[in-house]
Every structure is written in C-alpha cells, then in structure tokens.
Amino acid sequence: MNHLSLFSGYGGIDIATYLVGMETVAFCEREPACQEVLRKRWPGVPIIDDIRNVTREELTKLGIGKIDIISGGFPCQPFSHAGKREGTSDDRYLWPEMRRVINECRPTWVIAENVRGLVSMAQSDWEPVLEDEGFTEEEAQTVLESIRQDFEGMGYGSVPILIPACAVGASHERFRVFIAGALGNA
C-alpha cells in the first residue's frame, strides 16, 4: 500500500505504517528539524514543505501514482486545552487543506489525528439561535462532527477513536483522537 504522510512531524505514524508493510511515498512537513529526521529515516522520499503545495498534480510530477492511505495529524494548537482554543478561526486550522488533499487523491483509507480538545470544540462560526425566551435547545456543532460530515461528503465512512497514551505503554494519560475513514465499501 502507498502511504502519503501529511503534517508528518518526526514520523510517528509513518513508523507504524512501515511496520505493517506500507510504503510512504511522500511527506508533507514544514519544520526543518523534522525534515532532517525524515530524510535520515526515509532517504529519497520526497518532502513537500507546505500542505498548500500538496496537489495531485505535484504528486504526479514526483512520479507518485495511486495513494492507498493518507495519514496526518493536522495542527492541534487551535483545539489544545494548553492554548487559546480559537478553533476553526485560528489560522493554523488546516483540516480544510487536508480535506482538499484527500478529495484530490481519493485514497481508500484515511487516518486523521489530533488532541482530545477537538472532541469538545464547537465550530467557531456557530451562533446560538435566539427565541423569544432566550437560547434554543440547539447545541453548537463540534469541529469533530463537522470533520465527520466532510468525510461523509467525500464518500467516506468514518469513526473517531479516543486513545490514551498509557494504552500503548506510555507513563502518562494524554488522550489523542484518531478519525479513521474508509472510502465507500472498503
């Protein structure tokens, strides 16, 4: 299986894909220190330094054909409880760019990863509907719900999975949300 890695960091997800026999055909990572590690671990695999430059056309120019799986931990700062939690209004909210790449490449599988704060974050553009007596019972749509609707709109079924780091042997809890998507009847 050919794997395209977005927001690659130091290659954590990419090590997992390698261990199960997938071939990472390209990375997208902007941080120079991370790029250096990726070049050392995966010599010869192209690195595109800006998600906005990852296009089907660019991948074809690099000699990359069919993509079977896309993974990516799109920036977490907009959702992290350690930050300002500006959500979708934060200029670091890059899920729309990841969605664009998924839609252009049409892989069979997608794994998107982020912090636990994504689960509880309301869409930044949500406004409560007022009635004569105040707020309605309607709740804000969460960013996670919006992302799952994006998956559905592209023809993917999806399921969010919340996993604490301690579940895989780490000494701390630190939950991460993974959204696994499958195209059509995959």
Backbone hydrogen bonds in HBPLUS format (Angstrom, degrees):
<---DONOR---> <-ACCEPTOR-->    atom                        ^
c    i                          cat <-CA-CA->   ^        H-A-AA   ^      H-
h    n   atom  resd res      DA  || num        DHA   H-A  angle D-A-AA Bond
n    s   type  num  typ     dist DA aas  dist angle  dist       angle   num
A0023-GLU N   A0001-MET O   2.90 MM  22  6.18 171.1  1.91 170.4 173.4     1
A0068-ASP N   A0002-ASN O   2.88 MM  66  5.17 144.6  2.01 131.4 142.9     2
A0069-ILE N   A0002-ASN O   3.10 MM  67  6.46 150.9  2.18 159.8 162.1     3
A0003-HIS N   A0023-GLU O   2.78 MM  20  5.72 163.6  1.81 150.2 148.1     4
A0025-VAL N   A0003-HIS O   2.83 MM  22  5.86 156.1  1.88 154.2 160.5     5
A0004-LEU N   A0069-ILE O   2.92 MM  65  6.37 159.2  1.96 158.4 165.2     6
A0071-SER N   A0004-LEU O   3.05 MM  67  6.51 157.7  2.10 160.4 166.3     7
A0005-SER N   A0026-ALA O   3.05 MM  21  6.28 174.8  2.05 162.3 160.7     8
A0028-CYS N   A0005-SER O   2.80 MM  23  6.21 118.7  2.18 147.9 164.5     9
A0006-LEU N   A0071-SER O   2.78 MM  65  6.03 171.4  1.79 160.4 163.2    10
A0007-PHE N   A0028-CYS O   2.88 MM  21  5.54 111.9  2.35 134.1 151.5    11
A0008-SER N   A0028-CYS O   3.12 MM  20  6.05 158.2  2.17 143.5 149.8    12
A0011-GLY N   A0008-SER O   2.97 MM   3  5.35 152.4  2.04 141.8 141.0    13
A0015-ILE N   A0011-GLY O   2.89 MM   4  6.08 139.6  2.06 147.1 155.4    14
A0016-ALA N   A0012-GLY O   3.40 MM   4  6.75 157.6  2.46 142.7 147.7    15
A0017-THR N   A0013-ILE O   2.96 MM   4  6.36 153.9  2.02 148.7 156.1    16
A0018-TYR N   A0014-ASP O   2.97 MM   4  6.10 155.6  2.03 141.9 148.6    17
A0019-LEU N   A0015-ILE O   2.93 MM   4  6.17 156.5  1.98 150.0 156.3    18
A0020-VAL N   A0017-THR O   3.29 MM   3  5.35 138.9  2.47  95.9 106.8    19
A0022-MET N   A0017-THR O   2.89 MM   5  5.25 160.4  1.92 154.9 148.5    20
A0021-GLY N   A0018-TYR O   2.96 MM   3  5.12 162.8  1.99 111.4 114.6    21
A0027-PHE N   A0046-PRO O   2.90 MM  19  6.28 157.2  1.95 154.3 161.9    22
A0048-ILE N   A0027-PHE O   2.85 MM  21  6.14 169.9  1.86 147.6 148.5    23
A0029-GLU N   A0048-ILE O   3.04 MM  19  6.43 135.2  2.25 141.5 154.6    24
A0035-GLN N   A0031-GLU O   2.92 MM   4  6.19 159.1  1.96 155.8 162.9    25
A0036-GLU N   A0032-PRO O   2.94 MM   4  6.17 154.0  2.01 149.0 155.1    26
A0037-VAL N   A0033-ALA O   3.24 MM   4  6.56 156.4  2.30 144.3 149.3    27
A0038-LEU N   A0034-CYS O   2.91 MM   4  6.20 164.6  1.93 156.5 161.0    28
A0039-ARG N   A0035-GLN O   2.86 MM   4  6.08 160.1  1.90 153.4 158.3    29
A0040-LYS N   A0036-GLU O   3.09 MM   4  6.32 148.2  2.20 141.2 149.7    30
A0041-ARG N   A0037-VAL O   2.91 MM   4  6.17 162.6  1.94 156.3 160.8    31
A0042-TRP N   A0038-LEU O   2.74 MM   4  5.67 157.6  1.79 152.6 159.1    32
A0045-VAL N   A0042-TRP O   3.21 MM   3  5.81 165.3  2.23 136.5 137.9    33
A0053-ASN N   A0050-ASP O   2.82 MM   3  5.46 158.8  1.87 121.0 128.0    34
A0054-VAL N   A0051-ILE O   3.12 MM   3  5.25 164.1  2.15 107.1 112.0    35
A0059-LEU N   A0055-THR O   2.99 MM   4  6.25 163.9  2.01 154.3 158.5    36
A0060-THR N   A0056-ARG O   2.95 MM   4  6.16 153.5  2.02 147.3 154.5    37
A0061-LYS N   A0057-GLU O   2.99 MM   4  6.31 155.9  2.05 148.2 154.7    38
A0062-LEU N   A0058-GLU O   3.08 MM   4  6.38 138.8  2.26 141.4 152.4    39
A0062-LEU N   A0059-LEU O   3.12 MM   3  5.03 125.8  2.43  91.9 106.0    40
A0064-ILE N   A0059-LEU O   2.88 MM   5  5.21 159.5  1.92 154.1 148.6    41
A0063-GLY N   A0060-THR O   2.87 MM   3  5.00 158.1  1.92 109.0 114.8    42
A0108-THR N   A0068-ASP O   3.01 MM  40  5.27 125.6  2.31 115.2 126.9    43
A0109-TRP N   A0068-ASP O   3.03 MM  41  6.32 159.2  2.07 153.1 159.6    44
A0070-ILE N   A0109-TRP O   3.10 MM  39  6.54 151.8  2.19 141.2 146.7    45
A0111-ILE N   A0070-ILE O   2.89 MM  41  6.38 153.8  1.96 153.4 160.5    46
A0072-GLY N   A0111-ILE O   2.94 MM  39  6.47 139.3  2.11 158.6 169.0    47
A0113-GLU N   A0072-GLY O   2.92 MM  41  6.14 151.7  2.00 141.2 142.8    48
A0079-PHE N   A0076-CYS O   2.87 MM   3  5.58 157.4  1.92 128.4 135.3    49
A0080-SER N   A0076-CYS O   3.04 MM   4  5.93 135.5  2.24 154.0 163.7    50
A0087-GLY N   A0078-PRO O   2.85 MM   9  4.48 149.1  1.94 137.9 131.8    51
A0083-GLY N   A0080-SER O   3.11 MM   3  5.45 164.1  2.13 109.5 114.6    52
A0089-SER N   A0086-GLU O   3.20 MM   3  5.77 147.9  2.31 142.0 140.2    53
A0090-ASP N   A0087-GLY O   3.05 MM   3  5.62 165.0  2.07 118.5 123.3    54
A0093-TYR N   A0090-ASP O   2.97 MM   3  5.52 161.2  2.00 123.2 124.7    55
A0097-GLU N   A0094-LEU O   3.04 MM   3  5.31 128.0  2.32 104.9 118.0    56
A0098-MET N   A0094-LEU O   3.13 MM   4  6.55 155.9  2.19 151.8 158.9    57
A0098-MET N   A0095-TRP O   2.99 MM   3  4.97 112.5  2.46  97.8 114.6    58
A0099-ARG N   A0095-TRP O   2.78 MM   4  6.01 164.5  1.80 164.6 169.2    59
A0100-ARG N   A0096-PRO O   3.02 MM   4  6.18 151.4  2.10 136.7 143.9    60
A0101-VAL N   A0097-GLU O   3.08 MM   4  6.39 159.0  2.13 148.2 152.4    61
A0102-ILE N   A0098-MET O   2.95 MM   4  6.23 163.6  1.98 155.8 160.4    62
A0103-ASN N   A0099-ARG O   2.91 MM   4  6.12 163.4  1.94 152.7 157.2    63
A0104-GLU N   A0100-ARG O   2.93 MM   4  6.19 149.3  2.02 147.8 156.2    64
A0105-CYS N   A0101-VAL O   2.91 MM   4  6.03 159.7  1.95 154.2 159.2    65
A0106-ARG N   A0102-ILE O   2.77 MM   4  5.55 152.9  1.84 152.9 158.8    66
A0183-LEU N   A0108-THR O   2.84 MM  75  5.01 163.0  1.87 148.8 150.9    67
A0110-VAL N   A0181-GLY O   2.94 MM  71  4.85 147.8  2.04 140.4 139.4    68
A0181-GLY N   A0110-VAL O   2.78 MM  71  4.85 164.9  1.80 149.2 150.4    69
A0112-ALA N   A0179-ILE O   3.00 MM  67  5.07 164.9  2.03 140.1 144.7    70
A0179-ILE N   A0112-ALA O   2.74 MM  67  5.07 162.0  1.77 150.8 156.6    71
A0114-ASN N   A0177-VAL O   2.92 MM  63  5.38 145.3  2.05 151.0 160.4    72
A0177-VAL N   A0114-ASN O   2.88 MM  63  5.38 162.8  1.91 142.6 148.0    73
A0118-LEU N   A0115-VAL O   3.11 MM   3  5.89 165.3  2.13 121.7 125.8    74
A0119-VAL N   A0116-ARG O   2.98 MM   3  5.77 148.3  2.09 123.0 129.4    75
A0143-VAL N   A0121-MET O   2.78 MM  22  5.85 156.5  1.84 164.0 165.2    76
A0123-GLN N   A0141-GLN O   2.87 MM  18  5.98 157.8  1.92 171.7 165.9    77
A0126-TRP N   A0123-GLN O   3.20 MM   3  5.46 166.2  2.22 112.8 115.2    78
A0136-THR N   A0129-VAL O   3.20 MM   7  5.98 134.1  2.42 166.0 178.8    79
A0131-GLU N   A0134-GLY O   2.76 MM   3  5.28 168.0  1.77 155.8 160.0    80
A0134-GLY N   A0131-GLU O   3.15 MM   3  5.28 168.2  2.17 111.5 115.2    81
A0146-SER N   A0142-THR O   3.05 MM   4  6.37 157.6  2.10 148.2 154.6    82
A0147-ILE N   A0143-VAL O   2.86 MM   4  6.14 156.2  1.91 154.4 160.6    83
A0148-ARG N   A0144-LEU O   2.94 MM   4  6.21 159.6  1.99 150.3 156.0    84
A0149-GLN N   A0145-GLU O   2.91 MM   4  6.19 146.5  2.03 144.2 153.8    85
A0150-ASP N   A0146-SER O   2.92 MM   4  6.27 144.9  2.04 142.2 152.3    86
A0150-ASP N   A0147-ILE O   3.05 MM   3  4.91 116.2  2.48  90.6 106.6    87
A0151-PHE N   A0147-ILE O   2.94 MM   4  6.34 156.0  2.00 151.5 157.4    88
A0152-GLU N   A0148-ARG O   3.00 MM   4  6.27 164.7  2.02 146.8 150.4    89
A0153-GLY N   A0149-GLN O   2.83 MM   4  6.04 156.6  1.89 148.3 154.8    90
A0154-MET N   A0150-ASP O   3.10 MM   4  6.36 132.8  2.33 143.0 154.6    91
A0154-MET N   A0151-PHE O   3.03 MM   3  5.26 136.8  2.22 102.2 114.5    92
A0156-TYR N   A0151-PHE O   2.89 MM   5  5.02 164.6  1.92 140.4 137.0    93
A0155-GLY N   A0152-GLU O   2.98 MM   3  5.06 157.4  2.03 105.4 112.6    94
A0184-GLY N   A0155-GLY O   2.90 MM  29  5.83 175.5  1.91 164.7 165.7    95
A0157-GLY N   A0182-ALA O   2.89 MM  25  5.38 153.8  1.96 160.4 155.8    96
A0182-ALA N   A0157-GLY O   2.90 MM  25  5.38 154.1  1.97 149.0 157.1    97
A0159-VAL N   A0180-ALA O   2.92 MM  21  5.45 145.4  2.04 145.4 156.6    98
A0180-ALA N   A0159-VAL O   2.98 MM  21  5.45 158.6  2.03 156.4 150.0    99
A0161-ILE N   A0178-PHE O   2.63 MM  17  5.09 150.9  1.72 153.6 163.7   100
A0178-PHE N   A0161-ILE O   2.77 MM  17  5.09 166.6  1.79 151.8 156.1   101
A0163-ILE N   A0176-ARG O   2.88 MM  13  5.45 164.8  1.91 163.9 166.0   102
A0176-ARG N   A0163-ILE O   2.89 MM  13  5.45 151.0  1.98 139.2 147.0   103
A0167-ALA N   A0164-PRO O   2.96 MM   3  5.49 154.7  2.03 114.0 121.8   104
A0165-ALA N   A0173-GLU O   2.67 MM   8  5.31 132.9  1.89 144.9 150.0   105
A0165-ALA N   A0174-ARG O   3.19 MM   9  5.40 140.9  2.35 110.2 120.5   106
A0168-VAL N   A0165-ALA O   3.02 MM   3  5.68 161.1  2.06 117.5 123.3   107
A0170-ALA N   A0165-ALA O   3.24 MM   5  5.35 156.6  2.29 133.6 126.8   108
A0169-GLY N   A0166-CYS O   3.27 MM   3  5.00 159.4  2.32 105.5 103.0   109
A0186-ALA N   A0183-LEU O   2.99 MM   3  5.67 156.0  2.05 140.5 148.3   110
